[in-house]
Structures are given as C-alpha cells and as structure tokens.
Amino acid sequence: MEKSKVITKKSRIESLDWLRGLAALSIMFYHLYSWNIASLDSGSWLGRLGIYAVSIFFILSGLSMAIVYNKFIKDAKTSITFFVRRIFRIWPLLWVVTTYSVLMDSRGQITISQLKIYIANITTVFGFIKPQAYIATGAWSIGNEMVYYAITPIIIVAYNRKKILGNLVFIFSLVIGLIYAFNILDSNVDLATQWINYISPFNNLFFYFGGIAIYYNLKDIEVNKHFNNCILVIALMLFCFIPLDGNQIIISTSIWRIIFSLLCFIIVIGFYKLKSNVPKLIGGFLELFGVATYGVYLLHPVIYNMVTRIFNRLNLFTDGITGKICIIVSVVIITAILALISYYKFELKIMRYGKKFSLSKKDALSL
C-alpha cells in the first residue's frame, strides 16, 4: 500500500490556527457589534474584517487542503474519498444550526417550498445551484466551500503534474475574480443590494485556489524571520488603517478589491511562514479558537438569538449600552464554551468516523 493512499496523521501548522482563531473572533465581534450597537462600513477595521475575514478563511481552507491532501488526491477514487471526508466535517453541525433556524422562523409550520430549501441546505446543494438560498447566518460561505471541495482535485492534480498547470488554473480563477470586481459588481450600488452576486462561489474562488497556490509555490521557500514579521505587520497596518470610508461595496470592487485581497494573501503567507513565538497563554487561547473555528462561526448567531430571547423574556438589561455589552459578553463566553465542546465531543468524533468510513477495508486494516 502506498503511503499517499491513507492519511494517518493530520498536518497542522500552529500559526495558521492562530490566524483562524483571530478570524473567527473578528467575524463574531463584527456581527455582535453590528446587531447590537451600530452598523459598520469600510472605514472601520472591524467593518473590513466583516468582509475579508471570510476571505481569509477561504485562503486558509485552500492552503490547509493542499497541506493535508497534496499526496492523497490522485484519481477519481481518492477525489471521492476526499469529498466524503469533507461532508463528514461540514454537514453535522450545519444540520444543527439550520434545523434550529428553520424551527425558530417557521414555529413548527413548514411549507413544501421551505422543506425544499431546508433539504438543499442540509445537503449543501444550495451552494451549487442557488447560493443565496442559505438558511443559517453565514452559511453562504459553507455553500461556497462545498463547491470548492468538489473542484479541489482539479487544481491538486494539475499542480502535482506540473506547477505551471496549477498556476494557470489559479490565474484563471483570478480572471474570474477581476470580472466580478470590475464588471459584475457595481461600486456605486450598496453591497446588500448586490449580495446575490457577491456570495457567488465564482467571486471568491480565487481566494481558495490562492491558498492552494501558496502551498505549491512557497512550501520549500525559507523566508527571513525579521523580513516576514516586518511585511506581516505592514500588511496588517495597511489593512486596518488605509484611509477609506463608505459602504462595504467600496472594498469589494474595483482597485480596492485587488488591494485588500492582496493584503489578505500577504497576511496568510506571513502567518504560514511565521517563526516567532508568542506567549504560551495567548498561543494556546488562539489555537483553541483555531480548532473550534467552525463552531464559533456557525454557533454565535444561534447563541445570540437564544441569549436575546432570554434577556427580553426576563426583562434583563433591555435598554442602554450596559444591556448590549452584557449580551455581547454572554454570547462570546457561551459560544466559546459550546464551540469547544462541539469540536471535541461531537465534530471530532464524526470526522474520525468519516475517515474510517471512507477507507477501503485493506487501507483500514493497514492503519
């Protein structure tokens, strides 16, 4: 049996988990601030993260898939196995939050059309046929991810045959992204109005393929520690403090789309090549959020819904900034706890089962 046929140990890069943790926290705080205090635009660093933290997730996802599966995906059989494993990773928690959302919205009375949308969501088919039909908050990106997983073998096989072939596939996705940035999306129309086009898998494909490209083009390149840290800090500063304001469509189109996308790639590369040590407590904290990212991302809207219902029913801190802060703090704490429990007691077990399920008998006996 070839070693590439079975993955016996999952490769993890600690610094990438730190970035996942930071991205997950930023999305959660972006939502909680927007829902409780005030809407955010492209002028604030948190408003920018509300858009581009998800983009960073796409890059990290592509990079992670390349790190783990670059020697595994070779043919139709291994491609199907890869996709099955991703299903076991994505579906279970999505089922929970989607079902909760449907029950809360419909109050137990579901029409045939709602049932069809529900089925499309729990099977993630919506990502392929109607991305805007997502139910759970933020699930549009999950639909995008499933589309990307389905076509991951194309770029992995291309890179494994010849680097230039993989790079051409990535460049093709860049061209599609530029078409969206300059032609399909209009910088003069607010993002909410164009949301259907923005969440198209084609608009964000270059982020995911870019993550894979980072692995194949930079895996063997050593970067000077101080140079890497300097570039990373500059990229973070530019991302947060470039003087700009207006609706978030501004940073999602035209030249600003190129600039902020490039900064996202530099930030991911900076963390990928990061050699600096951080205090153990901070590193451990970020790593915990990194491995529980999926739970933080999907659960915080559900927890927010529950907490606000409880606060309103008990008439607790219903007015003023104090109440809003109490809600935010409560949601963050409960989400963190439940996301970690979900990962270690629920998601991790199902992923392990999915890995065993997707192995042939011969491979399973060889483990």
C-alpha positions in Angstrom: 0.0 0.0 0.0 1.3 3.5 -0.9 1.7 5.9 1.9 -0.3 8.5 -0.1 -3.4 6.3 -0.1 -4.1 6.9 3.6 -3.6 9.9 5.7 -2.5 8.7 9.1 -1.7 12.0 10.7 -3.2 15.4 10.0 -0.7 18.1 9.5 -1.3 21.3 11.4 0.7 24.5 11.4 0.2 26.2 14.8 0.4 29.8 13.4 -2.4 29.1 10.9 -4.6 28.0 13.8 -3.8 31.4 15.4 -4.9 33.2 12.3 -8.1 31.0 12.1 -8.8 31.9 15.7 -8.3 35.6 15.1 -10.5 35.5 12.0 -13.3 33.6 13.9 -13.2 36.1 16.7 -13.3 39.1 14.3 -16.4 37.7 12.5 -18.2 37.1 15.7 -17.4 40.5 17.1 -18.3 42.1 13.8 -21.8 40.5 13.9 -22.4 41.2 17.5 -21.3 44.9 17.2 -23.5 45.3 14.1 -26.5 43.6 15.6 -26.3 45.4 19.0 -24.6 48.8 18.6 -24.2 50.2 15.1 -23.7 49.1 11.5 -20.1 49.1 10.3 -18.7 50.4 7.0 -15.5 50.1 5.0 -13.9 52.9 7.2 -13.5 50.7 10.3 -11.1 47.9 10.7 -13.9 45.7 12.1 -16.1 46.5 9.1 -13.3 45.5 6.8 -12.8 42.2 8.7 -16.6 41.6 8.4 -15.9 41.2 4.6 -12.3 39.9 4.4 -12.1 37.6 7.5 -14.3 35.2 5.5 -11.9 35.6 2.5 -9.0 34.7 4.8 -10.9 31.6 5.8 -11.2 30.7 2.1 -7.4 31.1 1.7 -6.7 29.1 4.8 -9.0 26.4 3.7 -7.3 26.0 0.3 -3.9 26.1 2.0 -4.9 23.5 4.6 -6.4 21.2 2.0 -3.2 21.4 0.0 -1.0 20.7 3.1 -3.1 17.7 4.1 -4.2 16.2 0.8 -1.5 17.1 -1.7 -0.2 13.5 -1.9 -3.6 11.9 -1.3 -5.7 13.1 -4.2 -4.6 11.2 -7.3 -7.6 9.9 -9.1 -11.4 9.6 -9.1 -11.5 7.2 -6.1 -9.3 9.4 -3.9 -11.2 12.5 -5.0 -14.5 11.0 -3.9 -12.9 9.9 -0.6 -11.7 13.5 -0.1 -15.2 14.9 -0.7 -16.8 12.3 1.6 -14.5 13.3 4.4 -15.3 17.0 3.9 -19.0 16.1 4.1 -18.5 14.4 7.4 -16.7 17.6 8.6 -19.3 20.1 7.3 -22.7 18.6 7.5 -23.3 17.6 11.1 -23.0 21.0 12.8 -24.7 22.7 9.8 -27.7 20.4 10.3 -28.0 21.5 13.9 -27.9 25.3 13.3 -30.0 25.0 10.1 -32.7 23.0 11.9 -32.7 25.4 14.8 -33.1 28.4 12.4 -36.0 26.7 10.5 -37.8 25.9 13.7 -37.4 29.4 15.0 -38.5 31.0 11.8 -41.4 28.7 10.9 -42.6 28.0 14.5 -43.1 24.3 13.5 -45.2 25.0 10.4 -43.1 24.3 7.3 -44.4 24.6 3.8 -43.3 22.4 0.8 -41.1 25.2 -0.6 -39.5 25.7 2.8 -38.8 22.0 3.1 -37.1 22.0 -0.3 -34.8 24.9 0.8 -34.2 23.0 4.1 -33.1 19.9 2.2 -30.9 21.9 -0.1 -29.2 23.4 2.9 -28.6 20.2 4.9 -27.2 18.6 1.8 -25.3 21.8 0.9 -26.7 21.5 -2.7 -27.7 25.2 -2.4 -24.1 26.2 -2.8 -24.1 24.6 -6.3 -27.5 25.8 -7.6 -28.7 28.8 -5.5 -26.0 30.2 -3.1 -28.4 32.9 -1.8 -30.8 30.2 -0.5 -28.8 29.6 2.7 -30.7 29.5 5.9 -28.2 29.7 8.8 -26.4 33.0 9.2 -23.1 32.9 7.3 -23.9 29.5 5.7 -23.4 31.1 2.3 -19.7 30.6 2.8 -20.3 26.9 3.6 -22.0 26.5 0.3 -19.1 28.2 -1.4 -16.7 25.8 0.4 -18.5 22.7 -0.7 -18.3 23.9 -4.3 -14.6 24.4 -3.9 -14.1 21.0 -2.3 -15.8 19.5 -5.3 -13.3 21.0 -7.7 -10.2 20.8 -5.5 -9.0 17.6 -7.2 -8.7 19.6 -10.5 -6.1 22.0 -9.2 -4.4 19.5 -6.9 -3.9 17.1 -9.8 -2.8 20.0 -12.0 -0.1 21.1 -9.5 1.1 17.5 -9.0 1.6 17.1 -12.7 3.3 20.4 -13.3 3.4 23.5 -11.2 2.7 25.7 -14.2 -0.5 23.9 -14.9 -1.7 24.5 -11.3 -0.7 28.2 -11.6 -2.7 28.5 -14.8 -5.8 27.2 -13.0 -5.2 29.8 -10.2 -4.7 32.6 -12.8 -8.0 31.6 -14.5 -9.8 32.0 -11.1 -8.1 35.4 -10.7 -9.5 36.5 -14.0 -13.0 35.5 -12.9 -12.5 37.4 -9.7 -11.4 40.5 -11.7 -14.5 40.2 -13.8 -16.7 40.3 -10.7 -14.7 43.2 -9.2 -14.8 45.4 -12.2 -17.9 44.3 -14.2 -20.5 42.3 -12.3 -20.4 44.2 -9.0 -21.0 47.9 -9.1 -19.1 50.2 -6.7 -22.0 52.7 -6.8 -24.6 50.3 -5.5 -24.6 49.1 -1.9 -23.4 45.6 -1.0 -26.7 44.4 0.4 -28.4 45.1 -3.0 -25.7 43.1 -4.8 -25.4 40.4 -2.1 -26.5 37.6 -4.5 -23.6 38.3 -6.8 -21.1 38.9 -4.1 -21.7 35.4 -2.5 -21.4 33.6 -5.8 -18.7 30.8 -5.5 -17.1 32.2 -8.6 -16.5 35.6 -6.9 -14.5 34.1 -4.1 -12.9 31.1 -5.9 -9.5 32.8 -6.3 -9.1 33.0 -2.6 -9.5 29.2 -2.2 -7.3 28.4 -5.2 -4.9 31.0 -4.0 -4.5 29.1 -0.7 -3.5 26.0 -2.7 -1.2 28.1 -4.9 0.6 29.4 -1.7 1.4 25.9 -0.7 2.8 24.7 -4.0 4.7 27.8 -4.7 6.1 28.6 -1.3 6.3 25.3 0.6 10.1 25.0 0.1 11.0 28.7 0.3 12.6 29.9 3.5 11.7 33.5 4.5 13.9 35.5 6.8 12.2 35.8 10.1 12.6 39.5 10.6 11.6 40.3 7.0 8.5 38.1 7.3 7.5 39.8 10.5 8.0 43.3 9.1 5.9 42.6 6.0 3.2 41.0 8.1 3.0 44.0 10.4 2.9 46.4 7.4 0.1 44.4 5.8 -1.9 44.3 9.0 -1.5 48.1 9.5 -2.5 48.9 5.9 -5.5 46.6 6.1 -6.7 48.3 9.3 -5.8 51.9 8.6 -5.9 52.7 4.9 -8.0 55.9 4.9 -11.3 54.9 3.3 -15.0 55.1 4.1 -18.4 54.4 2.7 -20.4 51.3 2.1 -18.6 47.9 2.2 -19.1 47.6 -1.6 -16.1 50.1 -1.9 -13.6 47.5 -0.6 -15.4 44.7 -2.5 -15.0 46.2 -6.0 -12.5 47.8 -8.4 -9.0 48.6 -7.4 -9.8 48.3 -3.7 -10.8 44.7 -4.2 -7.3 44.0 -5.6 -5.6 45.9 -2.7 -7.5 44.2 0.1 -7.3 40.8 -1.5 -3.6 41.2 -1.9 -3.2 42.2 1.8 -5.2 39.1 2.8 -2.8 36.9 0.8 0.2 38.6 2.4 -1.3 38.2 5.9 -1.9 34.4 5.3 1.6 33.9 3.9 3.0 35.9 6.8 1.3 33.5 9.3 2.2 30.5 7.2 5.9 31.4 7.4 5.8 32.8 10.9 8.6 31.7 13.2 8.1 34.0 16.1 7.0 32.6 19.4 4.0 34.1 21.2 3.3 33.8 24.9 2.1 30.3 25.6 -1.2 31.5 27.1 -2.0 33.7 24.1 -0.9 31.0 21.6 -3.0 28.3 23.4 -6.0 30.6 23.5 -5.8 31.4 19.8 -5.2 27.7 18.9 -8.3 26.7 20.9 -10.3 29.1 18.8 -8.5 28.0 15.7 -9.6 24.3 16.0 -13.1 25.4 17.1 -13.4 27.9 14.3 -16.3 26.2 12.6 -18.3 26.1 15.8 -17.6 29.7 16.6 -18.6 30.7 13.1 -21.9 28.8 13.0 -23.0 28.8 16.6 -22.6 32.5 17.6 -25.7 33.7 15.7 -27.8 30.9 17.3 -26.4 31.7 20.7 -27.1 35.4 20.1 -30.7 34.5 19.2 -31.1 32.5 22.4 -29.5 35.0 24.7 -31.5 38.0 23.4 -34.7 35.9 23.8 -33.8 35.1 27.4 -32.8 38.7 28.2 -36.1 40.0 26.8 -38.2 37.4 28.4 -36.7 38.1 31.8 -36.5 41.8 31.2 -32.8 41.9 31.9 -30.7 44.9 30.7 -33.1 45.5 27.8 -32.1 49.2 27.4 -28.9 51.1 27.1 -25.3 50.2 26.4 -25.0 48.1 29.6 -27.5 45.7 28.3 -25.9 45.5 24.9 -22.5 44.8 26.4 -23.9 42.2 28.7 -25.5 40.4 25.7 -22.2 40.5 23.8 -20.2 39.2 26.7 -22.7 36.4 27.3 -22.7 35.4 23.7 -19.0 35.3 23.4 -18.5 33.2 26.6 -21.3 30.8 25.8 -20.2 30.5 22.1 -16.6 29.8 23.1 -17.6 27.0 25.5 -20.1 25.4 23.2 -17.8 25.6 20.2 -15.1 23.8 22.1 -17.5 21.2 23.4 -18.9 20.7 19.9 -15.5 20.2 18.4 -14.1 17.8 20.9 -17.2 15.8 21.8 -19.2 16.0 18.5 -17.3 17.2 15.4 -14.0 15.4 16.0 -15.7 12.0 16.6 -17.7 12.3 13.5 -14.6 13.3 11.5 -12.8 10.2 12.7 -15.8 8.1 11.8 -15.9 9.7 8.4 -12.2 8.9 7.9 -12.8 5.3 8.7 -16.0 5.1 6.7 -14.2 6.5 3.6 -11.3 3.9 3.8 -11.3 0.6 2.0 -11.1 -2.5 4.1 -7.5 -3.0 3.0 -6.5 0.5 4.0 -8.4 0.4 7.3 -6.6 -2.8 8.3 -3.3 -1.2 7.5 -3.8 1.7 9.9 
